[in-house]
Amino acid sequence: MEFTRLNTVALVEDDADFRAALNERLSLEGFEVRPFPTAQAAMKALTADFPGVVVTDLRMPGIDGRQLLSRLLALDPGLPVLMMTGHGDIAEAVAAMRDGAYDFVAKPFDFARLHDSLKRAMEKRALVLDNRRLAALTSEAGTELPLLGDSRTIRALRATIAQIADARMDVLIEGDTGVGKEAVARALHNGGRRRLHPFVAVNCGALPEGLVESELFGHELGAFAGALRRRIGHVERAHNGSLFLDEVESMPLDAQVKMLRVLEEREIHPIGANEPRVLDLRILASTKSDPARAVVDGRLREDLFYRLNVVRLRVPPLKERREDIPLLFAQLLARAPVGPSGAHPPLTDSVRARLLEADWPGNIRELAHFAQRFALGLEFEGGAADDALADLSLTQRVARFESQVLQDALADTGGDVAEVQRRLKIPRKTLYDKLARHSLRPAAFRRSAS
């Protein structure tokens, strides 16, 4: 989906000579003109969601301009209608404005005046149509959100997922922070025979130190001091289903050795167990950096990399699929909480520009947080924003700025507190104090996308 750019004018004018002259002038200015000699002819051709603006004479035989306005707004309340009128009819044109006309120009008029009004009306109409399309798209279901879109890269990725979803081979998923690697893993799981069985996601970077083996492979009752009951590990819980190892390069190296045996033998040996247990599972692993570089850096065992690298999928960042951003934003906005008004704000031209021009280094995670702020009316962009800020004290303004900086840093790093601390150059305790003050939880940023 792309944002709408309009240039169509429905011109309703009963004077043939004036209609032809204005048609020619508008066409020279780049507008696509659809001329009509009567209101009746225009009504037969125009439908709801007409991709343009209507310019109509006020005085016409049969159905006049005000009657046409009434019928057009009944058809589509968001359709801009510009009135052309003689000087003697200005009072009636003003009354038409009260009835819902967008603007009026008095004949003979300066064409620049009509041109400026038309450009503004086109922008308004484009926003109306975009908001309608985005609202309609929010009902789309059946596809993991990060995989929505019509860009070439995302269509190719969906096709590959469909092709290998039911295959027995393991898959390595590569992509930047926040692009939706877990969504790809879930799509692979849900697209095959394993969908009726567990999908177990393991954040390898969050495995508790000293308990990695127990977390992954489980333990028997009494296997060690404190083992008061039998524990089934993450790997065994994925039996008959899929095991997703998120950021596998962050798994401790000794655990990577044991995971290699799982890949090769499809069996585990829980702590304290007498015999290994054979499992049927598919392993899907992700890396947030180039896995070959992780091997060179010593973070990922080479043998584990080559065993995982049977099929390798790359999830593109948002900057490589900008045409998908409006649809993704619409879906995220539909899931976002609403502000005090009980409804989401309308999509403005400045927000549209930001969506398409920003780099979005945090990808879908960052876009999700932007959608949440926008839904709550926290994305100020001049005008009303300046008025809102004017009502805040200096302390409140500083607090708002600090909160935004922290949110952006958490979004960019995927909730990695250590990395946020490094980027912002503040002590760890100070960072945690500020996070608590602004009610920001790093875990919430880790869950948005992977």
Salt bridges, closest charged atoms under 4 A:
GLU13 OE1 - LYS107 NZ 3.12
GLU29 OE1 - HIS115 NE2 3.70
ASP49 OD1 - ARG132 NH1 2.52
ASP57 OD2 - LYS107 NZ 3.31
ASP76 OD2 - ARG125 NH2 2.74
ASP76 OD1 - ARG132 NH2 2.51
ASP89 OD1 - ARG59 NH2 3.23
GLU92 OE1 - ARG59 NH2 2.96
ASP99 OD2 - ARG66 NH2 2.60
ASP103 OD2 - ARG113 NH1 2.93
ASP103 OD2 - ARG120 NH2 3.92
ASP116 OD1 - HIS115 ND1 3.95
ASP130 OD1 - ARG133 NH2 3.20
ASP130 OD2 - ARG352 NH1 2.35
ASP150 OD1 - ARG155 NE 3.40
ASP170 OD1 - ARG266 NH2 2.68
ASP170 OD2 - ARG307 NH1 3.69
GLU174 OE1 - ARG312 NE 3.07
GLU182 OE2 - ARG186 NH2 3.11
GLU215 OE1 - ARG231 NH2 3.17
GLU215 OE1 - HIS234 NE2 3.25
GLU220 OE2 - ARG230 NE 3.50
GLU220 OE2 - ARG277 NH2 2.25
GLU236 OE2 - ARG230 NH2 3.81
GLU236 OE1 - ARG277 NH1 3.07
GLU267 OE2 - ARG261 NH2 2.49
ASP280 OD1 - ARG194 NH2 2.79
ASP290 OD1 - ARG312 NH2 3.35
ASP297 OD1 - ARG293 NH1 3.63
ASP297 OD2 - ARG299 NH2 3.46
ASP303 OD2 - ARG301 NH2 2.70
GLU320 OE2 - ARG314 NH2 2.84
ASP324 OD2 - ARG321 NE 3.02
ASP349 OD1 - ARG352 NH2 2.44
ASP359 OD1 - ARG322 NH2 3.36
GLU379 OE1 - ARG354 NH1 2.87
GLU379 OE2 - ARG373 NE 2.63
GLU402 OE2 - LYS434 NZ 2.65
GLU402 OE1 - ARG437 NH1 3.38
GLU402 OE1 - HIS438 NE2 2.67
ASP408 OD1 - ARG373 NH1 3.92
ASP412 OD2 - ARG423 NH1 3.97
GLU419 OE2 - ARG422 NH2 2.53
GLU419 OE2 - ARG423 NE 3.15
ASP433 OD2 - LYS429 NZ 3.12
